[in-house]
Structure formats: C-alpha cells, structure tokens
Amino acid sequence: MFSLKKLDGLPEGTEVDILELFTKTTLDVIGLAAFNFNFDALIQPNDETRAFEGVLEEFSNRMKKYIFLPRWMYLNLTSSGRNFRRNIDILRKATENIINKRLTQLKDQKSTENTSKDMLDHMIDACLDNDKDISKISMTALRDEIMTFLFAGHDTTSTAMTWFVASMCQNPTEQEKVLQEIDSVIKTEVPTMHDLGLLTYTTMCFKESMRIHPPVGLIGRESITDVEINGTVVPKGTFFGLDIKASQINPNVFPDPEKFDPSNFDQNSPKATTSAHQFAAFSLGPRNCIGQQFGLLEARTILGLVFKKYTFKLTHPEDVWTAFGLMSKPKGGLKVTIHKRS
C-alpha cells in the first residue's frame, strides 16, 4: 500500500502533512484502478502530479479572488489564470497520451471480449459508434471525461480521509474503538471485501467526520420548474447554491451538531439519520457522486491499513481550521506526528 511504504521509512515522531500524503496516494490509486496508469505521485512526483496540484490551487484562488471576472479575463490577464491554463495543458497532453496508448493496444488486439476491462476501456466502448470504428472517437470528449474522473476521484477522498485523521486525534475514545475494530477484523496484509464490510464502527466514524467536515461544501442546482419556498415563488431556471455544511449541522436534525457522534450513523440507534437529505456529503439525486462506493471502499482500505500500524497526533491542535475553496480542506494542510503502534 502506497501510504504505508512512505510512512514505514520515517522515524518515530516525524511530522508529516497527512493531507499531502493522502492526496498523492489517492491520485496513484485512481490512476491505476481506473486507467492502468501509474502517476507515481507519492514516491516520485512528476510534471503531471505537480500540474494536478497547480490546477486545484489556482481553481481555489479563482473561487476566492476572481469569481466575478469573466473567464477570458481570468485566463489571460491574471497570473493565477495563466498558471491554471498552463497546468491544464500539461494534463490534457498526459491524458491524450494515456488514451492514444490504449487505442493503439486495442487496434492490435483482434478481440477484447474475453479480457478484463478497466474504466478507460468502458469509456472508449461508450464513445464508439455501432461500427466500432476507433478512428471516429472524439478525443476531446473522452479526454475531458477522464480528467473529470481523475480530479473528482482523488481529491474528495483524500480530503475526507484527512478530516477522519483529525477527528480521531480530537476524539481519542472513538479512536480507541476504531483501533480495536481494525485489529479484530484485518488479519492479513491486504483486507478482503468481507473484511471491509465488517468495519462498521470505522465507517460510522468516517461518515460522521464527513458530516461535520464535508469535502465539498457547496453544490449547485438549477430549478426545472417554478417552486415556492417559504411563501416566495422562485422562477424556473434559477440557480441554487446548496450549502452542504449548513444542512449537516442543522440543530433541528442533529441536536448537538458540532459534537462528534458516530451513533448518528448507527442504524440501530434512534438518533440515526433516516433521510438521505440529512447527510448529503456525496450530493443527492441523479447527479450524486458516481464514485461514492469506490471512494468508501478506498477510504476504508487505506485507513484500515494505516491505523493498523500507526496513530497520529496533531502538531498544532489549536490551528485546525477549514479553508473553503473547491474543496473544504484543513487550512495549510494537516500537520501530524506519526507513532508506530506496538
């Protein structure tokens, strides 16, 4: 496991930015799992890895500083916009190289019916016409879909795992229960799907962490009809910004909303969430997170293996704040010291 290889080489008590560690890990995971491409972000960062970091940083800058600038003005007249465009170009070229390599492989194969397929293969299949002519594939459309999966498939999960670490550091009693469950369930080097399904309390804590610290704090929706809200008619076509954080710390739903309470997700508890709208960290409706189950499995696997061997302490517990942007990450990352478990 990528994160363990990095942590295993560090001395006891070393300070690390766990957000950076998890972000590089999840980028490697989505690259290999979905597209059979190794970014090697954790061990040997390259231009593509730095471009991902640059795009996310500049997008957050636009949200905070340049949100009212027209797109052409932002991209051409600000240093942030020029950096964003340069990094996007690097990623587009890298993505096109991944696609072209796979298309070449497909051309050389007489049949792919009996071979295992990853997400890229299925995306290529979806882009093919009935005559299966690879030359007719829209490179731009396929490239943009892949880049969307790469961005959405790693940054949200790494942010959620980082807040989980912070929550465990801040709630040692709950952390001890998580450690006991992990020790009792994970007995092998790599947990099985059955093992992951048994990490019920760990999953409850993970979701509770996402309730208090949703990785994506704001989602947008457009009304498809006129709708009346509290006596006011909002016309069709109105854009809504939905504050996920506010909805998940609503005291009418969660009486003590800021308290870390995993029983909010204990289905045997009367306090458990009963409506999908009470917990919207993965969004809602037909445009909810398509990678929700993949992200949960990935998080349980990584966190299970990491906490099997290590615990963490916040370097500056008084300075854990949310920096709002494209992702609601800990401001300045999350600095922790690593401690090997006996």
BAVEX-192815 format. One record per residue (C-alpha): residue number from 1; residue in one letter; x, y, z. Coordinates in Angstrom, 3 decimals. Example, Ala and Ser with C-alpha at 12.3 -4.5 7.8 and 13.67 -1.06 7.14 Angstrom:
% residues 2
+-----+---------+----------+----------+----------+
| num | residuo |        X |        Y |        Z |
+-----+---------+----------+----------+----------+
|   1 |       A |   12.300 |   -4.500 |    7.800 |
|   2 |       S |   13.670 |   -1.060 |    7.140 |
+-----+---------+----------+----------+----------+
//
This chain:
% residues 342
+-----+---------+----------+----------+----------+
| num | residuo |        X |        Y |        Z |
+-----+---------+----------+----------+----------+
|   1 |       M |    0.000 |    0.000 |    0.000 |
|   2 |       F |    1.362 |    3.372 |   -1.140 |
|   3 |       S |    0.862 |    5.297 |    2.133 |
|   4 |       L |    2.417 |    2.547 |    4.248 |
|   5 |       K |    5.547 |    2.446 |    2.087 |
|   6 |       K |    6.001 |    6.165 |    2.660 |
|   7 |       L |    5.305 |    6.005 |    6.403 |
|   8 |       D |    7.405 |    2.893 |    7.003 |
|   9 |       G |   10.537 |    4.760 |    6.017 |
|  10 |       L |   10.048 |    7.579 |    8.521 |
|  11 |       P |   11.436 |    7.721 |   12.081 |
|  12 |       E |    9.106 |    7.668 |   15.086 |
|  13 |       G |    7.551 |   11.072 |   15.798 |
|  14 |       T |    8.258 |   12.515 |   12.326 |
|  15 |       E |    5.987 |   15.372 |   11.347 |
|  16 |       V |    4.116 |   14.883 |    8.069 |
|  17 |       D |    1.337 |   16.654 |    6.206 |
|  18 |       I |   -1.225 |   13.855 |    6.103 |
|  19 |       L |   -3.314 |   15.758 |    3.545 |
|  20 |       E |   -0.422 |   15.805 |    1.088 |
|  21 |       L |    0.285 |   12.124 |    1.752 |
|  22 |       F |   -3.326 |   11.073 |    1.156 |
|  23 |       T |   -3.747 |   13.309 |   -1.902 |
|  24 |       K |   -0.791 |   11.711 |   -3.658 |
|  25 |       T |   -1.933 |    8.244 |   -2.580 |
|  26 |       T |   -5.450 |    8.629 |   -3.985 |
|  27 |       L |   -4.108 |   10.062 |   -7.249 |
|  28 |       D |   -1.958 |    6.941 |   -7.640 |
|  29 |       V |   -4.937 |    4.720 |   -6.772 |
|  30 |       I |   -7.387 |    6.257 |   -9.259 |
|  31 |       G |   -4.738 |    6.252 |  -11.972 |
|  32 |       L |   -4.004 |    2.549 |  -11.560 |
|  33 |       A |   -7.513 |    1.334 |  -10.717 |
|  34 |       A |   -9.391 |    3.180 |  -13.434 |
|  35 |       F |   -6.867 |    3.767 |  -16.212 |
|  36 |       N |   -3.942 |    1.399 |  -15.528 |
|  37 |       F |   -1.625 |    4.415 |  -15.382 |
|  38 |       N |    0.892 |    4.972 |  -12.592 |
|  39 |       F |    1.342 |    8.640 |  -11.709 |
|  40 |       D |    3.871 |    7.619 |   -9.047 |
|  41 |       A |    2.819 |   10.776 |   -7.220 |
|  42 |       L |    3.745 |    9.541 |   -3.762 |
|  43 |       I |    7.201 |    8.145 |   -4.425 |
|  44 |       Q |    8.488 |   10.167 |   -7.384 |
|  45 |       P |    6.332 |   13.221 |   -8.241 |
|  46 |       N |    6.463 |   14.297 |  -11.884 |
|  47 |       D |    5.147 |   17.138 |  -14.052 |
|  48 |       E |    1.657 |   15.622 |  -14.142 |
|  49 |       T |    1.484 |   15.367 |  -10.350 |
|  50 |       R |    2.579 |   18.975 |   -9.914 |
|  51 |       A |    0.090 |   20.041 |  -12.606 |
|  52 |       F |   -2.767 |   18.420 |  -10.660 |
|  53 |       E |   -1.718 |   20.312 |   -7.549 |
|  54 |       G |   -1.424 |   23.550 |   -9.538 |
|  55 |       V |   -4.868 |   23.261 |  -11.125 |
|  56 |       L |   -6.559 |   22.637 |   -7.765 |
|  57 |       E |   -4.689 |   25.522 |   -6.134 |
|  58 |       E |   -5.500 |   28.014 |   -8.893 |
|  59 |       F |   -9.130 |   26.909 |   -9.108 |
|  60 |       S |   -9.469 |   27.627 |   -5.400 |
|  61 |       N |   -7.814 |   31.006 |   -5.979 |
|  62 |       R |  -10.377 |   31.818 |   -8.625 |
|  63 |       M |  -13.229 |   30.863 |   -6.304 |
|  64 |       K |  -11.846 |   33.141 |   -3.586 |
|  65 |       K |  -10.364 |   36.066 |   -5.521 |
|  66 |       Y |  -11.535 |   36.125 |   -9.136 |
|  67 |       I |  -15.007 |   34.626 |   -9.091 |
|  68 |       F |  -16.626 |   37.679 |  -10.693 |
|  69 |       L |  -14.082 |   38.019 |  -13.507 |
|  70 |       P |  -15.165 |   36.794 |  -16.964 |
|  71 |       R |  -13.445 |   33.543 |  -17.917 |
|  72 |       W |  -11.353 |   35.060 |  -20.742 |
|  73 |       M |  -10.157 |   37.847 |  -18.471 |
|  74 |       Y |   -9.194 |   35.449 |  -15.686 |
|  75 |       L |   -7.292 |   33.085 |  -18.011 |
|  76 |       N |   -5.374 |   35.787 |  -19.872 |
|  77 |       L |   -4.969 |   38.760 |  -17.542 |
|  78 |       T |   -4.168 |   37.181 |  -14.165 |
|  79 |       S |   -1.112 |   35.182 |  -13.121 |
|  80 |       S |   -3.449 |   32.648 |  -11.476 |
|  81 |       G |   -5.332 |   32.161 |  -14.742 |
|  82 |       R |   -2.160 |   31.748 |  -16.780 |
|  83 |       N |   -0.832 |   29.175 |  -14.301 |
|  84 |       F |   -4.175 |   27.366 |  -14.432 |
|  85 |       R |   -4.126 |   27.248 |  -18.238 |
|  86 |       R |   -0.510 |   26.043 |  -18.335 |
|  87 |       N |   -1.204 |   23.202 |  -15.889 |
|  88 |       I |   -4.390 |   22.210 |  -17.717 |
|  89 |       D |   -2.399 |   21.939 |  -20.955 |
|  90 |       I |    0.092 |   19.584 |  -19.258 |
|  91 |       L |   -2.729 |   17.363 |  -18.018 |
|  92 |       R |   -4.518 |   17.367 |  -21.368 |
|  93 |       K |   -1.379 |   16.159 |  -23.128 |
|  94 |       A |   -0.786 |   13.487 |  -20.487 |
|  95 |       T |   -4.392 |   12.295 |  -20.729 |
|  96 |       E |   -4.246 |   12.170 |  -24.523 |
|  97 |       N |   -1.079 |   10.068 |  -24.267 |
|  98 |       I |   -2.925 |    7.608 |  -21.990 |
|  99 |       I |   -5.813 |    7.401 |  -24.478 |
| 100 |       N |   -3.603 |    7.016 |  -27.548 |
| 101 |       K |   -1.591 |    4.268 |  -25.890 |
| 102 |       R |   -4.782 |    2.356 |  -25.077 |
| 103 |       L |   -6.247 |    2.886 |  -28.555 |
| 104 |       T |   -3.053 |    1.507 |  -30.081 |
| 105 |       Q |   -3.339 |   -1.547 |  -27.853 |
| 106 |       L |   -6.969 |   -2.056 |  -28.886 |
| 107 |       K |   -6.109 |   -1.825 |  -32.580 |
| 108 |       D |   -3.501 |   -4.541 |  -32.124 |
| 109 |       Q |   -5.966 |   -6.863 |  -30.408 |
| 110 |       K |   -8.284 |   -8.982 |  -32.512 |
| 111 |       S |  -10.856 |   -9.270 |  -29.751 |
| 112 |       T |  -11.293 |   -7.785 |  -26.271 |
| 113 |       E |  -14.464 |   -9.680 |  -25.368 |
| 114 |       N |  -12.715 |  -12.119 |  -23.039 |
| 115 |       T |  -10.245 |   -9.686 |  -21.467 |
| 116 |       S |  -10.796 |   -7.779 |  -18.240 |
| 117 |       K |  -11.611 |   -4.119 |  -18.734 |
| 118 |       D |  -10.921 |   -1.042 |  -16.643 |
| 119 |       M |  -12.854 |    2.224 |  -16.659 |
| 120 |       L |  -10.927 |    3.580 |  -19.644 |
| 121 |       D |  -11.916 |    0.559 |  -21.747 |
| 122 |       H |  -15.579 |    1.057 |  -20.854 |
| 123 |       M |  -15.382 |    4.791 |  -21.612 |
| 124 |       I |  -13.874 |    4.011 |  -25.026 |
| 125 |       D |  -16.647 |    1.466 |  -25.670 |
| 126 |       A |  -19.252 |    4.100 |  -24.793 |
| 127 |       C |  -17.712 |    6.521 |  -27.313 |
| 128 |       L |  -17.644 |    4.017 |  -30.182 |
| 129 |       D |  -20.285 |    4.022 |  -32.897 |
| 130 |       N |  -22.123 |    0.856 |  -33.863 |
| 131 |       D |  -19.426 |    0.070 |  -36.413 |
| 132 |       K |  -16.778 |    0.101 |  -33.614 |
| 133 |       D |  -14.528 |    2.409 |  -35.647 |
| 134 |       I |  -11.873 |    3.660 |  -33.196 |
| 135 |       S |  -10.850 |    6.456 |  -35.577 |
| 136 |       K |  -14.226 |    8.160 |  -35.037 |
| 137 |       I |  -13.766 |    8.617 |  -31.291 |
| 138 |       S |  -13.863 |   12.239 |  -30.111 |
| 139 |       M |  -10.519 |   12.728 |  -28.394 |
| 140 |       T |  -11.685 |   15.968 |  -26.752 |
| 141 |       A |  -14.823 |   14.443 |  -25.233 |
| 142 |       L |  -13.021 |   11.347 |  -23.964 |
| 143 |       R |  -10.101 |   13.374 |  -22.624 |
| 144 |       D |  -12.367 |   15.744 |  -20.698 |
| 145 |       E |  -14.350 |   12.857 |  -19.177 |
| 146 |       I |  -11.159 |   11.188 |  -17.978 |
| 147 |       M |   -9.824 |   14.408 |  -16.465 |
| 148 |       T |  -13.102 |   14.865 |  -14.600 |
| 149 |       F |  -12.818 |   11.369 |  -13.131 |
| 150 |       L |   -9.196 |   11.933 |  -12.166 |
| 151 |       F |   -9.931 |   15.193 |  -10.346 |
| 152 |       A |  -13.164 |   14.076 |   -8.687 |
| 153 |       G |  -11.818 |   10.610 |   -7.966 |
| 154 |       H |   -8.879 |   11.537 |   -5.790 |
| 155 |       D |   -9.172 |   14.961 |   -4.158 |
| 156 |       T |  -12.523 |   14.362 |   -2.442 |
| 157 |       T |  -11.423 |   11.029 |   -0.958 |
| 158 |       S |   -8.082 |   12.349 |    0.264 |
| 159 |       T |   -9.790 |   15.335 |    1.913 |
| 160 |       A |  -12.337 |   13.080 |    3.635 |
| 161 |       M |   -9.586 |   10.769 |    4.933 |
| 162 |       T |   -7.619 |   13.756 |    6.223 |
| 163 |       W |  -10.593 |   15.013 |    8.235 |
| 164 |       F |  -11.036 |   11.474 |    9.571 |
| 165 |       V |   -7.481 |   11.569 |   10.926 |
| 166 |       A |   -8.172 |   14.964 |   12.506 |
| 167 |       S |  -11.393 |   13.635 |   14.052 |
| 168 |       M |   -9.597 |   10.625 |   15.509 |
| 169 |       C |   -6.905 |   12.856 |   17.005 |
| 170 |       Q |   -9.583 |   15.064 |   18.566 |
| 171 |       N |  -11.686 |   12.149 |   19.839 |
| 172 |       P |   -9.352 |    9.558 |   21.441 |
| 173 |       T |  -12.197 |    7.482 |   22.893 |
| 174 |       E |  -13.705 |    6.957 |   19.455 |
| 175 |       Q |  -10.253 |    6.319 |   18.004 |
| 176 |       E |   -9.642 |    3.519 |   20.503 |
| 177 |       K |  -12.874 |    1.824 |   19.403 |
| 178 |       V |  -11.809 |    2.165 |   15.762 |
| 179 |       L |   -8.389 |    0.652 |   16.526 |
| 180 |       Q |   -9.969 |   -2.283 |   18.360 |
| 181 |       E |  -12.287 |   -2.962 |   15.427 |
| 182 |       I |   -9.469 |   -2.749 |   12.867 |
| 183 |       D |   -7.306 |   -5.119 |   14.937 |
| 184 |       S |  -10.126 |   -7.642 |   15.247 |
| 185 |       V |  -11.123 |   -7.534 |   11.558 |
| 186 |       I |   -7.958 |   -7.051 |    9.482 |
| 187 |       K |   -5.726 |  -10.095 |    9.924 |
| 188 |       T |   -3.994 |  -10.143 |    6.524 |
| 189 |       E |   -1.669 |   -7.819 |    4.647 |
| 190 |       V |   -4.485 |   -6.742 |    2.325 |
| 191 |       P |   -8.071 |   -6.679 |    3.670 |
| 192 |       T |  -10.735 |   -8.552 |    1.721 |
| 193 |       M |  -14.105 |   -7.169 |    0.666 |
| 194 |       H |  -15.593 |   -9.190 |    3.514 |
| 195 |       D |  -13.196 |   -7.536 |    5.973 |
| 196 |       L |  -14.133 |   -4.056 |    4.760 |
| 197 |       G |  -17.803 |   -4.845 |    5.238 |
| 198 |       L |  -17.123 |   -5.657 |    8.887 |
| 199 |       L |  -15.566 |   -2.237 |    9.614 |
| 200 |       T |  -18.949 |   -0.905 |   10.702 |
| 201 |       Y |  -17.811 |    1.406 |   13.516 |
| 202 |       T |  -14.940 |    2.732 |   11.412 |
| 203 |       T |  -17.433 |    3.520 |    8.639 |
| 204 |       M |  -19.742 |    5.248 |   11.118 |
| 205 |       C |  -16.839 |    7.427 |   12.279 |
| 206 |       F |  -15.820 |    8.142 |    8.690 |
| 207 |       K |  -19.331 |    9.303 |    7.776 |
| 208 |       E |  -19.627 |   11.340 |   10.976 |
| 209 |       S |  -16.357 |   13.049 |   10.068 |
| 210 |       M |  -17.799 |   13.803 |    6.617 |
| 211 |       R |  -20.973 |   15.155 |    8.230 |
| 212 |       I |  -19.027 |   17.733 |   10.230 |
| 213 |       H |  -16.373 |   18.285 |    7.552 |
| 214 |       P |  -17.904 |   17.613 |    4.111 |
| 215 |       P |  -15.104 |   17.657 |    1.490 |
| 216 |       V |  -17.355 |   19.504 |   -0.954 |
| 217 |       G |  -19.073 |   22.276 |    0.951 |
| 218 |       L |  -21.261 |   23.631 |   -1.839 |
| 219 |       I |  -23.169 |   22.089 |   -4.736 |
| 220 |       G |  -25.221 |   23.799 |   -7.433 |
| 221 |       R |  -28.665 |   23.010 |   -8.824 |
| 222 |       E |  -30.994 |   24.717 |  -11.298 |
| 223 |       S |  -34.752 |   24.699 |  -10.764 |
| 224 |       I |  -36.592 |   22.977 |  -13.629 |
| 225 |       T |  -39.977 |   24.461 |  -12.642 |
| 226 |       D |  -41.285 |   27.391 |  -10.640 |
| 227 |       V |  -41.074 |   26.480 |   -6.955 |
| 228 |       E |  -42.449 |   28.110 |   -3.814 |
| 229 |       I |  -40.094 |   28.316 |   -0.826 |
| 230 |       N |  -41.389 |   29.848 |    2.422 |
| 231 |       G |  -44.031 |   31.812 |    0.548 |
| 232 |       T |  -41.682 |   33.121 |   -2.158 |
| 233 |       V |  -42.022 |   31.859 |   -5.721 |
| 234 |       V |  -38.638 |   31.123 |   -7.287 |
| 235 |       P |  -38.889 |   31.029 |  -11.081 |
| 236 |       K |  -37.797 |   28.197 |  -13.330 |
| 237 |       G |  -34.141 |   28.411 |  -14.348 |
| 238 |       T |  -32.932 |   29.885 |  -11.046 |
| 239 |       F |  -29.519 |   28.659 |   -9.925 |
| 240 |       F |  -29.265 |   27.476 |   -6.325 |
| 241 |       G |  -26.110 |   27.132 |   -4.270 |
| 242 |       L |  -26.730 |   24.451 |   -1.654 |
| 243 |       D |  -24.611 |   24.659 |    1.492 |
| 244 |       I |  -23.857 |   21.041 |    2.443 |
| 245 |       K |  -22.059 |   22.025 |    5.647 |
| 246 |       A |  -25.027 |   24.059 |    6.918 |
| 247 |       S |  -27.522 |   21.291 |    6.192 |
| 248 |       Q |  -25.434 |   18.710 |    8.041 |
| 249 |       I |  -25.026 |   20.750 |   11.219 |
| 250 |       N |  -28.684 |   21.756 |   11.378 |
| 251 |       P |  -29.670 |   21.648 |   15.092 |
| 252 |       N |  -33.244 |   20.718 |   14.086 |
| 253 |       V |  -31.827 |   17.455 |   12.755 |
| 254 |       F |  -28.755 |   16.987 |   14.953 |
| 255 |       P |  -29.460 |   18.410 |   18.457 |
| 256 |       D |  -25.745 |   18.748 |   19.246 |
| 257 |       P |  -24.480 |   19.296 |   15.681 |
| 258 |       E |  -20.834 |   20.118 |   16.399 |
| 259 |       K |  -20.309 |   17.069 |   18.624 |
| 260 |       F |  -18.537 |   14.121 |   17.020 |
| 261 |       D |  -21.130 |   11.380 |   17.494 |
| 262 |       P |  -20.803 |    8.228 |   15.330 |
| 263 |       S |  -24.172 |    6.970 |   16.587 |
| 264 |       N |  -25.705 |    9.391 |   14.091 |
| 265 |       F |  -24.953 |    6.622 |   11.591 |
| 266 |       D |  -25.812 |    3.633 |   13.778 |
| 267 |       Q |  -28.883 |    2.160 |   12.136 |
| 268 |       N |  -29.821 |    0.512 |   15.435 |
| 269 |       S |  -29.907 |    3.864 |   17.206 |
| 270 |       P |  -32.987 |    6.123 |   17.349 |
| 271 |       K |  -30.621 |    9.018 |   16.559 |
| 272 |       A |  -29.590 |    7.547 |   13.211 |
| 273 |       T |  -30.128 |    9.572 |   10.056 |
| 274 |       T |  -33.363 |    8.443 |    8.398 |
| 275 |       S |  -33.403 |   10.638 |    5.303 |
| 276 |       A |  -30.849 |   10.955 |    2.514 |
| 277 |       H |  -31.198 |   14.729 |    2.801 |
| 278 |       Q |  -29.784 |   14.682 |    6.336 |
| 279 |       F |  -26.400 |   13.531 |    5.009 |
| 280 |       A |  -25.542 |   14.944 |    1.590 |
| 281 |       A |  -21.737 |   14.722 |    1.569 |
| 282 |       F |  -21.957 |   12.686 |   -1.657 |
| 283 |       S |  -24.567 |   15.053 |   -3.108 |
| 284 |       L |  -28.121 |   13.950 |   -3.947 |
| 285 |       G |  -30.353 |   12.973 |   -6.833 |
| 286 |       P |  -29.384 |   11.762 |  -10.312 |
| 287 |       R |  -26.203 |   13.862 |  -10.202 |
| 288 |       N |  -24.884 |   12.469 |   -6.945 |
| 289 |       C |  -21.339 |   11.176 |   -6.673 |
| 290 |       I |  -20.919 |    8.359 |   -9.202 |
| 291 |       G |  -17.811 |    7.156 |   -7.377 |
| 292 |       Q |  -19.362 |    7.038 |   -3.901 |
| 293 |       Q |  -18.959 |    3.293 |   -3.347 |
| 294 |       F |  -15.456 |    3.253 |   -4.836 |
| 295 |       G |  -14.450 |    6.137 |   -2.567 |
| 296 |       L |  -15.834 |    4.451 |    0.553 |
| 297 |       L |  -14.043 |    1.184 |   -0.249 |
| 298 |       E |  -10.814 |    3.025 |   -0.992 |
| 299 |       A |  -11.005 |    5.046 |    2.234 |
| 300 |       R |  -11.756 |    2.012 |    4.406 |
| 301 |       T |   -8.902 |    0.086 |    2.820 |
| 302 |       I |   -6.306 |    2.834 |    3.227 |
| 303 |       L |   -7.416 |    3.943 |    6.685 |
| 304 |       G |   -7.704 |    0.363 |    7.889 |
| 305 |       L |   -4.152 |   -0.458 |    6.831 |
| 306 |       V |   -2.694 |    2.828 |    8.074 |
| 307 |       F |   -4.348 |    2.698 |   11.502 |
| 308 |       K |   -3.409 |   -0.973 |   11.810 |
| 309 |       K |    0.214 |    0.186 |   12.150 |
| 310 |       Y |    0.111 |    3.873 |   13.139 |
| 311 |       T |   -1.635 |    6.532 |   15.173 |
| 312 |       F |   -1.199 |   10.278 |   14.819 |
| 313 |       K |   -1.039 |   13.390 |   16.968 |
| 314 |       L |   -1.900 |   16.879 |   15.773 |
| 315 |       T |    1.186 |   19.100 |   15.783 |
| 316 |       H |   -0.899 |   22.219 |   16.372 |
| 317 |       P |   -4.370 |   21.105 |   17.550 |
| 318 |       E |   -5.465 |   24.693 |   18.101 |
| 319 |       D |   -4.827 |   25.572 |   14.443 |
| 320 |       V |   -7.108 |   23.105 |   12.656 |
| 321 |       W |   -9.336 |   25.303 |   10.524 |
| 322 |       T |  -11.280 |   24.789 |    7.319 |
| 323 |       A |  -10.026 |   26.605 |    4.225 |
| 324 |       F |  -13.015 |   26.942 |    1.917 |
| 325 |       G |  -12.371 |   26.605 |   -1.803 |
| 326 |       L |  -13.071 |   23.959 |   -4.395 |
| 327 |       M |  -12.536 |   21.510 |   -1.517 |
| 328 |       S |  -13.076 |   22.233 |    2.172 |
| 329 |       K |   -9.612 |   21.181 |    3.311 |
| 330 |       P |   -7.724 |   21.903 |    6.529 |
| 331 |       K |   -6.038 |   25.276 |    6.101 |
| 332 |       G |   -2.370 |   24.780 |    5.344 |
| 333 |       G |   -2.774 |   21.002 |    5.300 |
| 334 |       L |   -2.904 |   18.809 |    8.397 |
| 335 |       K |    0.411 |   18.516 |   10.221 |
| 336 |       V |    0.657 |   15.425 |   12.418 |
| 337 |       T |    3.367 |   13.334 |   14.025 |
| 338 |       I |    3.393 |    9.598 |   13.284 |
| 339 |       H |    3.573 |    6.962 |   16.006 |
| 340 |       K |    4.020 |    3.241 |   15.443 |
| 341 |       R |    1.625 |    1.005 |   17.297 |
| 342 |       S |    3.039 |   -1.840 |   19.375 |
+-----+---------+----------+----------+----------+
//
